[in-house]
Amino acid sequence: MTGATKSTMPMNERAALGTVDTAAYIGTTTGALRLSRHTGELYSGIATPKYIKAGPRKVLYLRADLDDWLDELPRYELIKA
């Protein structure tokens, strides 16, 4: 992974996350997250989380936006026959 760095601050103490930490936080890959910024969808029918373009090669995701995005995802319940 080119340019990816590991943060030294615990994830629960940061208000903004980079692509690597965001992927881990929402349970996807960095590649899927990067592609979603171009397509507008992380998965079929699931919109990309809000992000901030903080520079030519720096993208940040606000934890509050990610939490809101996770809360809006469809929930499925297993129905036992």
N, C-alpha and C positions, 0 to 999 in steps of 0.2 A: 504494500500500500504506500504509494508515494505521498509524501507530505503529511501523513497522519502522525499525530503526536498523542501521547497519553497524558492526560491532565493529572496534576498532582493534587488538586482540590477535590474532596469527595463530591460525587454527583449531587447529593441531596443539599449541598450548600451553595450551589450555583444557580443563578437566575437565568442564565443563557448557556446553551450547550452547543458545541460544534457538531459536525456531521457524525463523527465516530461515536460520541456519547449519546447523541440523539437516536442513532440506529439501535444502540444497546437499550436505551430507555423505552423505546416503543416496540422492540422485538423484531427488527428487520435488519437488512444488510445495508452497508454504506452505498453499495452499487444501486440497490433499489431506491434508496433515498435520493441519490444524485439524479437518477433517471426520472424520478417523479417530479423534480423541479422543472424538467423540460416538457413532460407530458401532461402535468397537472393532476395525475392520478398515481397513487402509490400502488394500489391494486385495482383491478377492474371495478369501477364504480366507487372507489374510496378516494376522496380528494387528498391531495398533498397537504401535510401540515403547513401552517403559516411559517414563513421564515424571513429573515432579514439579510439582505446582501450587504455585508459590512465592509466590503472591499472587492477588488477584482477577483480574488480567489478565496474569500472568507465568507462563509455563510453561518449564521447563528439562528438558533431556535429558542424562543423564550419558553421556559418551563411551564408557565401559566397557559400559553397557547397549546403546548403539547398535552397538558392535562385536559384542557377543554376538548381538544381533538379526540383524545382517547375516550372521553365521556360520551362523545357523539357517535362513536362507532356502533354498528348494529350488534345487538346481543342475541345470542342463540341459546336455546334451552334444549337439552337432550330429553327427548320424550321416550320413555321406556314402554315397550309393548307388552 
